[in-house]
Amino acid sequence: MIRYFAPVAALALAVMPLPAAAETTVNDFPTVARADYVFACMQVNGQSRDSLEKCSCSVDVIASLMPYEEYEAVETVIMIYKRGGKAQQEMSNVDLQRRVKDMRRAQVEGELRCF
């Protein structure tokens, strides 16, 4: 079964709960960001009503676990990292890796709850 996980799908993560502070964040994802996620998710999981509901649920879970500002920053890091080269080397610090893992955990949580 293939699921949508932003650009770096090859990261293998242990399913671990996010810090308690992340669970109290405001659900502040803009509609356009949610729509982008749902469209990409449906591209991978089928263009059906069922996938629309599951993908919408998944982005709602992610939004409940992390603020949009963090999600957007991590997505940017992932896109830069995916390009490779010198930019990739500059993005290879421990804090950025932790932030990417946190987002991956939120995506896994969305999949577990919704798919």
N, C-alpha and C positions, 0 to 999 in steps of 0.2 A: 504494500500500500504506500503510495507516495503522498506526502503532505507538503504544503507550502511552508518553507522556512527560509525567509529572506536569503540573500545571496550565498552565504557560506553554509550550505546544507550538510557539509561533510563533518562538521564539528560533532564529536561524540560527547554527550554530556550525561552525567548522572542526574537523575531527577531528584533535586533537593529543593526544599521550600525556600522561597525568597525571605530575606530578613523581614521581621515584623513591621518595620517602618515602611517598607514598600507597600504593604497591604493597606495602609491608611492613606495612600496618595489620592489626590483628586483625579477622577476619571475625566481627563481634559483633552482627549484626542479630537482633533477637528474632523468634521464629516468627510472632507476630502481625503485625509489620511486613512480613515476607516474604509472608505470606498476603494482606494488604491490597494489596500491590503486584501479586501474581499475579492476584487477583480483578479489579482494575482493568484490568490488561493484557489479561486474557482477555475482559473486557467489550468491548474495542476490537478484539481480534484473533480473536474467535470462541470459542465454548464447546466446544472440542474437546480431545482428548487431546494432539494436536500443539501446540496453543497453550499448554496447561498446561506441557508440557515446555519450550517456548521461553521462556515468561514466567518459569518457575522458574529456568532457566538465566540469564536476563537479570538477575534480582535477585541471583543468586549472584555474577555478575560485578561488579555495582555494589558489593555488600558486600565483595568482595575488594579494591576500589579505594579505598574510603573508610570511615571509621568511622561507626557508626550515629549517634553524637552529631552529627556534621557533617551527615549526610543529614537527620536530623530538624530541625535548625536551618534548613537551607536550604529544606526543605519548608514550614516555618512562614513564612519570609520570602516565598516564592512566593505562599502563600495571602494574606498581608497585601498584597503588591504587587498581586495580582489584584483585590482589593477597590477599589483606587484611592483617590482623595482625599488627605487630609493624611497618612495612614499610608503611602501609596505614596511621597510625597515624602521622608519620613523614612528610607525603605528604599533610597533611590537613591544610596548611596555606593559608591565604587570597590571596597572590600573585599567588600561583599555581592554586587556584580555579579560579581566574580572567583569567589566561592564558588559562585554559581549556575552560572556557566560550567563550573566544575570538575565539578559534579554532572551537568550536561548532557553533558559529555565522557564521564563514567562510563556514562551511559545510552546514548550512542551506541556506546560500546565493547561494552556488553551486547547491543545490537541487532546489531552487526557479528559478534560471536562466535556468537550464538544463533539469529538469524533468517535 
